[in-house]
Amino acid sequence: MINSLFLLIKFIILGVIQGFTEPLPISSSGHLVLLRHFFNVETYGLTFEIIVHFGSLLAVIMVYRRDLITLVKESFLYLQKRENKYATSFRFSSYLLLATLMTGVLGLLLENFISDTLSKVLYIGIAFLITSFFIWLIQHQHGHKTAIDMKWTDAVIIGLCQTLALIPGISRSGTTIVAGMLLGLNRETTLRFSFLLFIPVGFGINIMSIKDVYFAVSAEQMWIPYMIAFLAAMIATYYALKAFIHIMMRGKLVLFSTYCFVIGLFIILSQIWG
């Protein structure tokens, strides 16, 4: 009974940490790898990551549900009526699909190399420092481009940069936000594009991983802890994303840069000193 309670608490913590770090530019995958390494936590392959990732995906959809409805509705209206008032939504949706394609193609080509070569703890520490540097780089950036001003090349570059998030320690939201800001997008447009881009990419990852979850025989006894972690991740992502939007619009990104620098330095020193 006590062991079961400790197991549930452990997975609640894991779900909260994954969910909380998912929308923030501090790499949720890097945190999960570190937890498994330093605290000897077993999560039975990729099943846990897939399940909590889906919880985060649902939370992002809840936050951006109005944007999603507007984009889908106006994109279809543009295809039907070809009226200019719907053109911006159609182009924005097209750019999201283009960026998703870039991420998907490059991700499939590099996934095995990254998982086999760049998932060592030392490399994760270095990746956190890289994330810290790029977030610091854009902390005072003030772009002027809105959704109307976006070009297809912006979508391609952001999609390619998002692929770097396959490396644990490199943040998905961080790479897309940094890319958007450096391309001159304003903060509101950068945030919208970054997290709306997370939705098709997230669905793609989950669809491709269905069979891994279905055939995860070793995790059959873990469904209750996994479902609790799923709910914890969904709730944590929802509130973390709400908070991050507020922080981003106020230009307080240096907080995340400092955090990534500290944790990256700690990881590297812990590996050097054993």
Secondary structure, DSSP 8 states (H G I E B T S, - for coil): -HHHHHHHHHHHHHHHHHHHHTTTTT-HHHHHHHHHHHH----TTTHHHHHHHHHHHHHHHHHTHHHHHHHHHHHHHHHHH--GGGHHHHHHHHHHHHHHHHHHHHHHHHHHHHHHHS-SHHHHHHHHHHHHHHHHHTTT----B-GGG--HHHHHHHHHHHGGGGSTTS-HHHHHHHHHHHTTB-HHHHHHHHHHHHHHHHHHHHHHTHHHHHT-GGGGGGHHHHHHHHHHHHHHHHHHHHHHHHHHHHT-THHHHHHHHHHHHHHHHHHH--
